[in-house]
Amino acid sequence: MGVKMAEIFALPAVVEKEIKVLIKHGYYSSIDEVAKDAFRTLFYVKPDLRSSAAIELYKEGEISLSKAAEMIGVSTIEFKDILANRGIKRAVESRSSEELRQGVEMVKKLRE
């Protein structure tokens, strides 16, 4: 479920004209392509913003820990360290005793 950027903010008229002329002359195929390229460039120039976005999305439950790690190009272990260094606690689901028992039984069967 995406939100149209026009619903979020308005660009200065000169920027809108620049975007339209780039699309008109084939530098980009759409405003979506312009926005994607702009954000790729922004995150390249300011990689801490990508990390912050990944952390906030993870904290809000929008993405998994592994997806957040993938977004910023680190392993899940490194991402856990980043969270710890920023004082962010991870919510870890505990397994019920029944789930643990079933897991132990499965391991035993695999070893037979």
C-alpha positions in Angstrom: 0.0 0.0 0.0 2.0 3.0 -1.2 1.3 6.6 -0.6 1.7 9.1 -3.5 4.5 11.5 -2.8 2.3 14.4 -3.9 0.1 13.6 -0.9 3.1 14.0 1.4 4.9 17.1 0.2 5.0 19.7 -2.5 8.2 20.4 -4.5 9.3 24.0 -5.4 8.1 24.9 -8.9 11.6 25.0 -10.3 12.3 21.5 -9.1 9.1 20.2 -10.7 10.1 21.9 -14.0 13.6 20.3 -13.8 12.0 16.8 -13.2 9.5 17.3 -16.1 12.2 18.3 -18.5 14.4 15.4 -17.6 11.5 13.0 -18.2 10.5 14.8 -21.4 14.0 14.4 -22.9 14.4 10.7 -21.9 16.8 11.0 -18.9 14.1 9.3 -16.8 11.0 7.4 -17.8 8.8 8.6 -14.9 8.7 10.6 -11.7 8.9 7.3 -9.8 12.3 6.6 -11.5 13.5 10.1 -10.6 12.5 9.6 -6.9 14.2 6.2 -6.7 17.4 7.6 -8.2 17.3 10.5 -5.9 17.0 8.3 -2.8 19.7 5.9 -4.1 22.0 8.9 -4.4 20.9 10.3 -1.0 21.6 7.0 0.7 24.9 6.7 -1.1 26.0 10.1 0.0 24.6 9.8 3.5 24.8 6.0 4.4 23.8 6.8 8.0 20.4 7.8 6.8 19.9 4.3 5.3 20.9 2.8 8.6 18.6 5.0 10.5 15.7 4.1 8.1 16.4 0.4 8.5 16.6 0.7 12.3 13.3 2.7 12.5 11.5 0.3 10.2 12.7 -2.6 12.3 11.7 -0.9 15.5 8.2 -0.3 14.1 7.9 -4.0 13.2 7.7 -3.1 9.5 10.6 -5.3 8.5 12.5 -8.2 10.1 15.9 -8.1 11.6 17.4 -9.9 8.6 15.7 -7.6 6.1 17.0 -4.5 8.0 20.5 -6.0 8.0 20.2 -6.7 4.2 19.1 -3.1 3.6 22.3 -1.7 5.0 24.6 -4.5 3.8 25.6 -6.2 7.0 25.1 -9.6 8.5 22.3 -10.1 11.1 24.9 -10.5 13.8 26.4 -7.1 12.8 22.9 -5.6 12.8 22.3 -6.9 16.3 25.6 -5.2 17.3 24.4 -1.9 15.7 21.2 -2.1 17.7 23.0 -2.9 20.9 25.5 0.0 20.4 22.5 2.4 19.9 20.9 1.0 23.1 18.0 -0.6 21.2 16.6 -3.7 22.8 15.4 -6.5 20.5 12.1 -8.2 21.2 12.8 -11.9 21.2 9.9 -14.3 21.2 10.3 -17.2 23.5 9.1 -20.7 22.6 6.5 -22.5 24.6 7.6 -25.7 26.4 5.6 -27.7 24.0 7.4 -26.2 21.0 10.8 -26.9 22.7 9.7 -30.5 23.4 8.7 -31.0 19.8 12.0 -29.5 18.6 14.0 -31.9 20.9 12.0 -34.8 19.6 12.6 -33.8 16.0 16.4 -33.6 16.6 16.3 -37.0 18.2 14.6 -38.5 15.2 17.0 -36.9 12.8 19.9 -38.5 14.7 18.5 -42.0 14.6 
